[in-house]
Amino acid sequence: MTKTARISRNRLTAADAALDANALELFARIAQAGSFAQAARELGLTRAAVSRRVAAIEAAVGLALFARSTRSLGLTEAGRRLHARARAVHEAAEGARLALRNQRDQLGGTLRISAPLSFGRHVLAPLLARFQALHPALRYELLVTDRRVDLLREGLDLAFRITERPPEDWVVQPVLRFAVRAYGTAGQTALPGPQALAELPCLLIGQNEEARPGHWCHDDGAAEAVMLQAVAWGNDMDSLMEMARHGTGIVLLPDFCVGRASGLVDLLPGWRLRVDQGEWVHALTLPVPAGSETARALVRFVKDALVARASPD
């Protein structure tokens, strides 16, 4: 056997090892997701872990499988040739997993969950009740607080957090986009613009009696900065909402707190208050295999329920 033949055979062996069933399924999942970040969320991995595994596959086979840019992810010619076979492997594996899931009647155990007060009370609690009805063997330990919890030290399985900078070593999935708006009683007249708030009593989350700036953004791109003076403030949105219902002032709330039965209406349609922490609630779970499958199942349930709630009738 010539030296060239030995090298070719070694390369083939490396490619065969790199493209086992797990690697083929991973490749198919990434191609289907259209991005490393989305595939990482679906697989319960970090984006860095997905990137490393793809790099290892491409290095072993000696071919680029993905064409990357800052905004998109596509398949190279070699990637397109591989995709059909990889998809068949993925579909077979998914069918096997579905059969196993169908045999597992109930989720069980105890989930330790953290959530901000407003989201926990107005969004998460009703969804947990529905999830519990589907899985009565499941139990919850809830830490509903606006305190910044240490996820690992406090032994959490799942955390919901409003943040623009989630921790990189947890699997992060956006579950709800929200806006903070100005609400008053149904009898109040809509305000001409955010500047009107400077002359009106406001009910604000926080602990500061000094006037503070509020930066407002409109759906059409307009922006206004207003000094907001609180007539009452605190850390409990439900108490401030109740005061607003009784005409004490205008309360600034995330829109997920205000339902049809709240008796409150948006006094600045199209305007939202900019929030330093961001406008998304994220779900944080541990990466596979340390993360809880039950926690991941709950995240999927919450996401699906919130998407259905946001869809028009």
C-alpha positions in Angstrom: 0.0 0.0 0.0 1.4 3.4 -1.0 1.8 6.3 1.4 -0.9 8.2 -0.4 -3.4 5.3 0.0 -2.6 5.1 3.7 -3.3 8.8 4.1 -6.6 8.6 2.2 -7.7 5.6 4.3 -6.8 7.4 7.5 -8.9 10.4 6.4 -11.8 8.2 5.6 -11.6 6.6 9.0 -11.6 10.0 10.7 -14.6 11.1 8.6 -16.5 7.9 9.4 -15.9 8.5 13.1 -16.9 12.1 12.9 -20.1 11.4 11.1 -21.7 8.9 13.5 -25.4 8.9 14.1 -25.1 11.6 16.8 -23.1 13.9 14.6 -25.5 13.4 11.7 -28.5 14.2 13.8 -26.7 17.3 15.2 -25.9 18.5 11.7 -29.6 18.0 10.6 -30.9 19.9 13.7 -28.6 22.9 13.0 -29.5 23.0 9.3 -33.2 22.9 10.2 -32.9 25.6 12.9 -31.0 27.9 10.6 -28.6 29.2 13.3 -26.2 27.9 15.9 -28.1 29.9 18.6 -31.5 28.5 17.8 -30.1 24.9 17.5 -28.4 25.3 20.9 -31.8 26.4 22.5 -33.6 23.4 20.9 -30.9 20.9 22.0 -30.4 22.3 25.5 -26.8 23.2 24.8 -24.9 26.4 24.9 -24.0 28.1 21.6 -20.3 27.6 22.2 -20.8 23.8 22.6 -22.7 23.6 19.3 -19.9 25.6 17.6 -17.2 23.4 19.0 -19.0 20.2 17.8 -19.5 21.5 14.3 -15.9 22.6 14.1 -14.8 19.1 15.2 -16.9 17.5 12.5 -15.7 19.8 9.8 -12.1 19.4 10.9 -12.4 15.6 10.8 -14.0 15.4 7.4 -11.8 18.1 5.9 -14.8 19.9 4.4 -16.8 23.0 5.3 -20.5 22.1 5.8 -21.9 25.5 6.7 -21.5 28.8 5.0 -21.5 31.4 7.8 -22.0 35.2 7.8 -22.8 37.7 10.5 -26.5 37.5 9.7 -27.2 34.1 8.3 -26.2 30.4 8.2 -26.4 28.3 5.1 -25.2 25.0 3.7 -22.1 24.6 1.4 -22.3 22.2 -1.5 -20.9 19.4 0.6 -23.4 20.3 3.4 -26.3 20.1 0.9 -25.1 16.6 -0.3 -25.0 15.4 3.3 -28.2 17.0 4.4 -30.7 14.4 3.0 -29.0 11.5 4.7 -28.5 13.4 8.0 -32.2 14.3 7.9 -33.2 10.7 7.6 -31.1 9.8 10.6 -32.7 12.7 12.6 -36.2 11.6 11.7 -35.5 8.0 12.7 -34.1 9.2 16.1 -37.0 11.6 16.6 -39.5 8.8 16.0 -37.8 6.6 18.5 -37.8 9.4 21.1 -41.5 10.1 20.5 -42.3 6.4 21.0 -40.5 6.5 24.4 -42.2 9.7 25.4 -45.6 8.2 24.7 -44.8 5.4 27.1 -43.9 7.9 29.8 -47.4 8.9 31.1 -46.4 11.5 33.7 -43.6 13.8 34.7 -42.6 13.7 38.3 -40.3 15.0 41.0 -39.8 18.5 42.3 -38.8 21.5 40.3 -37.1 24.5 42.0 -38.2 27.6 40.0 -37.3 31.3 40.3 -39.3 34.1 38.7 -39.7 37.9 39.1 -42.7 38.9 41.2 -44.8 40.4 38.5 -44.2 37.6 35.9 -44.5 34.9 38.6 -47.9 36.1 39.8 -49.6 37.2 36.6 -48.1 34.8 34.0 -46.3 31.9 35.5 -48.7 30.8 38.3 -51.7 30.2 36.0 -49.5 28.2 33.6 -48.0 26.1 36.4 -51.6 25.3 37.5 -52.3 24.1 33.9 -49.1 22.1 33.7 -49.8 20.5 37.1 -53.2 19.3 35.9 -51.4 17.5 33.0 -48.7 16.1 35.4 -50.2 15.6 38.9 -47.1 13.8 40.1 -45.0 16.9 39.7 -44.3 19.3 42.6 -42.9 22.9 42.6 -40.8 24.9 45.0 -41.3 28.5 43.9 -38.9 31.4 44.7 -40.9 34.4 43.4 -38.7 37.4 44.0 -37.2 40.4 42.3 -33.9 39.6 44.1 -31.1 38.5 41.8 -30.8 34.9 42.7 -27.6 32.8 42.4 -28.9 30.0 40.2 -26.3 27.3 41.0 -25.8 28.1 44.6 -29.5 28.1 45.3 -30.0 24.8 43.5 -32.5 26.0 40.9 -33.7 23.8 38.0 -35.3 26.7 36.1 -35.2 30.5 36.3 -37.3 33.1 34.5 -35.4 36.4 34.3 -35.8 39.8 32.7 -32.3 40.6 31.4 -30.4 41.7 28.3 -27.3 39.8 29.6 -28.2 36.3 30.6 -25.4 34.1 32.0 -23.5 32.3 29.2 -23.2 28.9 31.1 -27.0 28.4 31.1 -29.3 27.5 28.2 -31.3 30.7 27.5 -34.6 30.8 25.7 -36.8 33.9 25.2 -40.4 33.2 26.3 -42.2 36.5 26.4 -41.6 40.0 25.0 -43.3 42.7 26.9 -43.7 46.5 27.1 -44.1 48.8 30.1 -47.0 51.2 29.5 -49.0 53.9 31.3 -52.3 52.7 32.7 -55.2 54.5 34.3 -58.9 53.8 35.0 -61.3 53.2 32.1 -62.9 56.6 32.5 -59.7 58.5 32.0 -59.0 60.3 28.7 -56.0 59.1 26.7 -53.0 61.4 27.1 -51.6 63.5 24.2 -48.1 62.2 24.8 -45.5 61.2 27.4 -44.8 64.8 28.4 -48.3 64.9 30.0 -47.0 62.5 32.7 -44.8 65.2 34.1 -47.8 67.0 35.5 -49.7 63.9 36.7 -49.3 61.7 39.8 -47.5 58.5 38.9 -47.3 55.1 40.7 -43.8 53.7 40.2 -41.9 50.5 41.0 -38.9 51.4 43.1 -37.9 53.2 46.2 -37.1 56.8 45.4 -39.2 59.9 46.1 -37.1 62.1 43.8 -38.3 62.8 40.3 -36.6 60.5 37.8 -36.3 60.4 34.0 -38.4 58.1 32.0 -37.4 57.5 28.3 -40.4 56.7 26.1 -40.4 55.1 22.6 -43.2 55.1 20.1 -43.9 52.4 17.6 -43.2 54.8 14.8 -39.7 55.5 16.1 -40.3 58.7 18.0 -38.8 59.2 21.5 -39.3 61.5 24.4 -37.7 61.9 27.8 -39.9 62.9 30.7 -39.2 63.5 34.4 -41.6 61.3 36.4 -42.7 62.3 39.9 -44.1 59.5 42.1 -47.1 60.0 44.3 -46.6 56.5 45.6 -43.8 53.9 45.0 -42.8 50.5 46.2 -41.9 47.0 45.2 -45.4 45.5 44.8 -47.1 46.0 41.5 -50.4 44.6 42.6 -50.7 47.2 45.4 -49.9 50.0 42.9 -52.4 48.6 40.4 -55.1 48.6 43.1 -54.3 52.3 43.9 -54.6 53.1 40.2 -58.0 51.4 40.1 -59.1 53.8 42.8 -57.9 56.9 40.9 -54.7 57.6 42.9 -52.6 58.0 39.8 -51.2 56.5 36.6 -49.4 53.2 37.1 -46.5 52.1 34.9 -46.7 48.4 34.4 -45.5 45.6 32.1 -48.4 44.8 29.8 -48.5 41.2 30.9 -49.8 42.4 34.3 -52.9 44.0 32.8 -55.8 41.8 31.7 -59.2 42.6 30.4 -60.7 42.3 33.9 -58.2 44.6 35.5 -60.2 47.8 35.0 -57.2 49.6 33.6 -56.6 51.0 30.1 -53.5 52.1 28.2 -53.4 55.9 28.4 -50.5 56.3 25.9 -51.3 53.9 23.0 -48.3 53.2 20.9 -45.8 54.4 23.6 -43.7 52.2 25.8 -41.2 53.0 28.6 -37.7 51.9 27.9 -36.5 49.3 30.5 -32.8 49.0 31.3 -33.0 45.3 31.9 -34.5 44.7 28.4 -37.9 43.8 27.0 -37.7 40.0 27.2 -38.4 37.4 29.8 -36.0 34.5 29.4 -36.1 31.0 30.7 -32.8 29.7 32.0 -32.0 26.0 32.4 -28.8 24.0 32.9 -27.2 22.5 29.8 -27.6 18.8 28.9 -27.0 16.4 30.6 -27.0 18.2 34.0 -30.3 20.1 33.2 -33.7 18.6 34.1 -35.8 17.2 31.3 -38.8 18.2 33.3 -37.6 21.8 33.4 -37.1 21.7 29.7 -40.6 20.3 29.2 -42.1 23.1 31.3 -40.2 25.7 29.3 -41.7 24.3 26.1 -45.2 24.3 27.6 -44.8 28.0 28.7 -43.5 29.1 25.3 -46.3 27.3 23.5 -48.9 28.7 25.8 -47.7 32.3 25.5 -47.5 32.0 21.7 -51.1 30.8 21.6 -52.2 33.6 23.9 -50.5 36.2 21.7 -52.1 34.8 18.5 -55.3 36.6 17.2 -58.5 34.7 17.6 
